[in-house]
Amino acid sequence: MNEGRLSKGQRRREQVMALLKRQGKMTVQEMVERFGCSEATARRDLELLERTAPLIRTIGGAMYDGMGGGGGVRDLPFSEKTGLSLAEKERIALKASSLIREGDVVGLSGGTTNFLIAKLLKARHGVTVVTNAVNIAMELAGSEIQVVVTGGIMRHNSFELCGPLGEGMIGQLHIGKMFIGVDGISSAGGISTYSEQEAQTAKAMIGRSQAAYAVFDHTKAERTSLFTIAALAELRGFITDERLAPSLAEAAAGTGIEVHIASAPEE
């Protein structure tokens, strides 16, 4: 309805969603061939649809997100995530910052908890932060923290820079303690996220770090998101707000993972 009032781009994006619902996934090249548009236009269409429609951006295309409540974690914009479990995330950030010492080279992936860690680091001295998140870099601007920003293309939902350009730069770096924000963590699935691009960048940062810590509140525990970042064995520690469920606690103990619990203060 009102099809006559839709712009050419709007009609094309509606057709893209209709095809995604039918076939489950689509590549940028398929869009170029089917709709006669440029690669830049196809990527821009997917970027626009990602903000409002049930799709998941992948490297080279997109997938339809028709899973509903099947255990996955929805890729919410940063602004919507900010208010979720805020008190718990603040405690987790405080616990994480207590592990950071003067002289450390600290890696921060994107995410609301890592953003809170960055806020706490602003008053510190002698620390270098490596991040792929534009909002974290801007939060640290003007402080005495040395900030190294990886390159790449920014995802608007998370402000994270992703892609081969950033991964190439990460490969030249040496990170001490790496704090990884996750969308899901489980004994079988390891740590996972909703974005394939963010998963690839996080893998690269973990690979260049001496000790990687997963930071997550209790709502992420025993959940598996779409794309795996790393197996639990690749981590040094967990920083969370509640005691782990038995299966996850057993997996952590079996792989020698340090578990840091940022408990709520007693009334």
Backbone torsions as a table, in degrees:
resi	resn	phi	psi	omega
1	MET	NA	153.1	-174.4
2	ASN	54.9	22.6	-175.5
3	GLU	-60.9	-33.4	-179.1
4	GLY	-64.6	-22.8	-178.7
5	ARG	-89.0	-10.3	-178.6
6	LEU	-76.9	144.3	175.2
7	SER	-73.5	167.2	178.8
8	LYS	-58.5	-41.2	179.6
9	GLY	-65.2	-40.8	178.7
10	GLN	-64.2	-42.2	178.3
11	ARG	-62.9	-41.4	179.8
12	ARG	-63.0	-42.2	-179.1
13	ARG	-68.0	-35.2	174.8
14	GLU	-62.8	-39.9	179.1
15	GLN	-68.3	-37.2	177.0
16	VAL	-60.6	-47.1	179.8
17	MET	-63.2	-38.7	178.4
18	ALA	-62.2	-41.6	179.0
19	LEU	-68.9	-39.4	178.1
20	LEU	-61.4	-39.9	178.5
21	LYS	-63.3	-35.7	-178.2
22	ARG	-77.7	-44.3	-171.5
23	GLN	-108.0	-6.0	173.3
24	GLY	88.9	-34.5	-179.3
25	LYS	-154.3	164.8	-179.3
26	MET	-158.1	142.2	177.4
27	THR	-97.1	160.5	175.9
28	VAL	-59.6	-39.7	-179.4
29	GLN	-63.0	-38.5	176.1
30	GLU	-61.6	-41.4	178.9
31	MET	-63.2	-42.7	179.1
32	VAL	-59.0	-46.5	-177.0
33	GLU	-70.8	-39.3	-175.9
34	ARG	-75.1	-39.3	-172.9
35	PHE	-106.1	-3.5	177.9
36	GLY	65.5	30.1	179.5
37	CYS	-105.8	172.6	177.7
38	SER	-81.3	164.3	175.9
39	GLU	-61.5	-39.0	-179.9
40	ALA	-62.4	-40.5	178.7
41	THR	-66.5	-41.9	179.6
42	ALA	-61.7	-44.0	-179.9
43	ARG	-66.4	-38.0	178.4
44	ARG	-66.0	-38.2	176.0
45	ASP	-59.8	-45.9	-179.3
46	LEU	-65.7	-36.3	178.1
47	GLU	-64.1	-42.3	178.2
48	LEU	-66.3	-42.4	-178.7
49	LEU	-67.7	-32.9	-178.4
50	GLU	-59.1	-30.0	-176.4
51	ARG	-76.2	-26.1	-171.6
52	THR	-127.0	-16.3	-172.1
53	ALA	-115.4	158.7	-179.6
54	PRO	-78.6	73.6	175.4
55	LEU	-135.6	159.3	179.6
56	ILE	-120.2	122.2	176.1
57	ARG	-70.7	136.3	174.3
58	THR	-125.2	171.9	176.9
59	ILE	-69.2	113.9	177.9
60	GLY	90.4	7.5	-179.7
61	GLY	171.9	-143.8	-178.8
62	ALA	-156.6	159.0	175.3
63	MET	-123.4	148.4	176.0
64	TYR	-79.0	131.1	179.7
65	ASP	-97.2	81.5	179.9
66	GLY	-107.5	22.3	-173.4
67	MET	-77.4	-18.5	-179.5
68	GLY	61.4	-128.1	-176.6
69	GLY	-94.3	35.1	-175.2
70	GLY	-79.8	21.6	174.6
71	GLY	99.8	-11.1	178.1
72	GLY	-74.8	169.6	179.5
73	VAL	-114.4	125.6	-175.4
74	ARG	-70.6	140.9	179.9
75	ASP	-82.2	85.9	-179.1
76	LEU	-81.9	149.4	173.1
77	PRO	-60.8	153.7	-178.6
78	PHE	-55.1	-41.1	-177.4
79	SER	-62.0	-32.7	179.0
80	GLU	-79.1	-30.8	-179.9
81	LYS	-73.9	-27.0	-171.1
82	THR	-54.0	-42.0	-176.6
83	GLY	-85.4	-3.5	-177.6
84	LEU	-81.5	125.4	177.8
85	SER	51.1	41.6	-172.7
86	LEU	-61.9	-44.9	-178.7
87	ALA	-60.8	-41.5	179.6
88	GLU	-64.7	-42.6	-179.5
89	LYS	-66.1	-35.8	177.7
90	GLU	-64.3	-40.0	177.6
91	ARG	-66.0	-41.0	179.2
92	ILE	-62.9	-43.6	179.7
93	ALA	-61.8	-40.5	179.0
94	LEU	-64.0	-42.5	178.0
95	LYS	-63.1	-43.7	179.8
96	ALA	-62.4	-43.5	-178.0
97	SER	-64.4	-25.6	179.3
98	SER	-69.9	-16.6	178.5
99	LEU	-87.8	-7.5	-175.3
100	ILE	-94.6	130.0	-177.2
101	ARG	-115.6	159.6	174.4
102	GLU	-58.4	135.3	-178.1
103	GLY	94.5	-9.7	-178.9
104	ASP	-72.5	146.5	166.3
105	VAL	-103.6	112.5	-170.7
106	VAL	-109.5	132.9	174.4
107	GLY	-100.3	134.4	176.6
108	LEU	-128.3	114.6	170.0
109	SER	-75.5	-179.0	178.7
110	GLY	-74.7	-176.9	178.5
111	GLY	117.4	156.6	-175.4
112	THR	-69.3	-36.0	179.3
113	THR	-68.4	-42.3	178.4
114	ASN	-67.1	-31.2	174.8
115	PHE	-62.5	-39.5	177.7
116	LEU	-67.9	-35.0	173.9
117	ILE	-60.5	-44.8	179.8
118	ALA	-59.4	-40.4	178.9
119	LYS	-60.7	-38.5	179.6
120	LEU	-71.3	-28.4	-178.0
121	LEU	-78.5	-14.2	-175.2
122	LYS	-57.2	-30.6	-178.1
123	ALA	-89.6	0.3	-175.8
124	ARG	-88.9	167.9	179.9
125	HIS	-129.8	154.1	171.7
126	GLY	70.0	24.6	179.0
127	VAL	-118.5	139.7	173.6
128	THR	-109.1	132.4	177.9
129	VAL	-112.9	125.6	172.0
130	VAL	-103.6	124.1	-178.8
131	THR	-143.4	150.8	172.5
132	ASN	-104.4	9.6	-176.6
133	ALA	-106.6	119.0	-176.8
134	VAL	-62.9	-40.2	-177.9
135	ASN	-67.5	-32.4	176.5
136	ILE	-68.4	-42.8	177.9
137	ALA	-60.3	-42.1	-179.8
138	MET	-68.6	-35.1	178.0
139	GLU	-62.5	-34.0	-178.3
140	LEU	-87.5	-7.1	179.3
141	ALA	-61.3	136.0	179.7
142	GLY	89.0	-9.2	176.6
143	SER	-89.5	179.7	177.9
144	GLU	-91.1	9.3	176.0
145	ILE	-78.9	131.6	172.0
146	GLN	-78.9	128.1	-174.9
147	VAL	-116.6	128.8	174.1
148	VAL	-113.6	119.9	-178.4
149	VAL	-107.3	126.2	177.6
150	THR	-74.8	160.3	178.8
151	GLY	-86.4	-174.2	176.8
152	GLY	129.3	-174.6	179.1
153	ILE	-100.2	132.3	-174.6
154	MET	-80.9	132.6	170.5
155	ARG	-86.8	125.0	-173.6
156	HIS	-69.6	-27.5	179.6
157	ASN	-66.5	-33.1	-171.4
158	SER	-122.6	-9.8	-174.7
159	PHE	65.8	16.2	179.4
160	GLU	-87.8	139.2	175.0
161	LEU	-88.9	128.7	-175.6
162	CYS	-135.2	167.2	173.9
163	GLY	113.6	172.0	-175.3
164	PRO	-58.6	-34.0	-179.4
165	LEU	-59.8	-48.3	179.3
166	GLY	-68.5	-39.8	-179.6
167	GLU	-63.0	-35.4	177.0
168	GLY	-63.7	-40.0	178.2
169	MET	-69.1	-42.8	179.7
170	ILE	-56.8	-36.0	-179.5
171	GLY	-62.9	-13.7	178.9
172	GLN	-98.5	-0.5	-172.7
173	LEU	-103.1	161.7	173.9
174	HIS	-124.8	112.2	-177.2
175	ILE	-107.4	136.8	177.3
176	GLY	-81.5	-81.9	-179.2
177	LYS	-100.7	126.0	-177.9
178	MET	-113.2	125.3	177.8
179	PHE	-108.2	120.2	-173.5
180	ILE	-111.0	121.4	171.1
181	GLY	-81.0	138.6	-175.3
182	VAL	-129.7	158.4	173.9
183	ASP	-98.4	-17.0	178.8
184	GLY	-159.9	151.2	176.2
185	ILE	-148.2	132.9	179.8
186	SER	-151.3	161.4	-178.7
187	SER	-64.7	-35.0	-178.3
188	ALA	-87.8	-38.3	-173.2
189	GLY	-95.3	-4.1	-177.1
190	GLY	67.0	-148.0	176.9
191	ILE	-99.2	141.7	-173.8
192	SER	-144.2	164.8	-179.4
193	THR	-144.3	167.7	-174.6
194	TYR	-82.7	-19.3	-174.6
195	SER	-110.1	127.6	177.0
196	GLU	-63.6	-40.5	-178.9
197	GLN	-64.7	-42.8	179.4
198	GLU	-67.0	-35.2	178.0
199	ALA	-62.1	-43.2	-179.2
200	GLN	-64.2	-42.5	-179.8
201	THR	-66.9	-42.2	178.8
202	ALA	-62.9	-39.7	176.5
203	LYS	-58.6	-43.7	-179.3
204	ALA	-63.0	-40.6	-179.1
205	MET	-69.4	-39.5	175.8
206	ILE	-61.7	-40.4	-179.2
207	GLY	-63.3	-22.8	-179.6
208	ARG	-103.1	9.0	-177.1
209	SER	-108.2	155.2	176.8
210	GLN	-84.0	-30.9	-178.7
211	ALA	-148.9	121.9	-178.6
212	ALA	-109.6	133.5	179.8
213	TYR	-119.6	128.8	173.0
214	ALA	-86.6	125.6	177.3
215	VAL	-108.1	124.5	-175.5
216	PHE	-159.4	145.4	173.5
217	ASP	-89.0	171.5	-170.9
218	HIS	-62.6	-21.1	-179.3
219	THR	-71.1	-16.9	-179.7
220	LYS	-91.5	-15.1	-174.9
221	ALA	-70.1	142.4	-179.6
222	GLU	57.9	32.9	173.3
223	ARG	-124.8	149.8	179.1
224	THR	-123.6	121.5	175.9
225	SER	-90.1	-173.4	-166.1
226	LEU	-72.1	-42.8	-172.2
227	PHE	-116.5	129.2	-179.9
228	THR	-74.1	134.6	172.5
229	ILE	-93.0	-51.0	-176.8
230	ALA	-162.0	156.1	171.7
231	ALA	-76.4	157.7	-178.8
232	LEU	-59.7	-31.9	-177.8
233	ALA	-63.4	-17.9	-179.5
234	GLU	-84.8	-3.2	-175.4
235	LEU	-101.9	150.8	172.4
236	ARG	-88.8	-36.0	-175.3
237	GLY	-159.2	165.9	171.1
238	PHE	-112.1	143.0	169.3
239	ILE	-128.3	113.9	-173.8
240	THR	-143.6	-179.6	-172.1
241	ASP	-107.7	-10.3	-178.9
242	GLU	-138.2	158.6	176.4
243	ARG	-58.4	139.7	-176.0
244	LEU	-73.0	151.1	171.7
245	ALA	-63.8	153.0	-174.7
246	PRO	-52.0	-43.2	-176.8
247	SER	-65.2	-41.1	180.0
248	LEU	-73.0	-37.4	177.5
249	ALA	-64.0	-39.8	178.9
250	GLU	-66.1	-41.0	178.8
251	ALA	-64.7	-39.8	178.9
252	ALA	-63.9	-45.6	179.4
253	ALA	-62.9	-38.3	-178.3
254	GLY	-68.1	-23.1	-179.9
255	THR	-109.2	8.8	176.3
256	GLY	71.8	27.2	-178.9
257	ILE	-80.4	132.2	173.5
258	GLU	-73.9	135.3	178.1
259	VAL	-115.3	117.4	179.6
260	HIS	-108.8	118.3	-178.4
261	ILE	-104.6	118.7	176.9
262	ALA	-92.0	81.2	-174.0
263	SER	-71.5	153.4	176.2
264	ALA	-69.8	144.6	177.0
265	PRO	-65.4	146.0	179.5
266	GLU	-72.4	142.5	179.5
267	GLU	-63.0	NA	NA
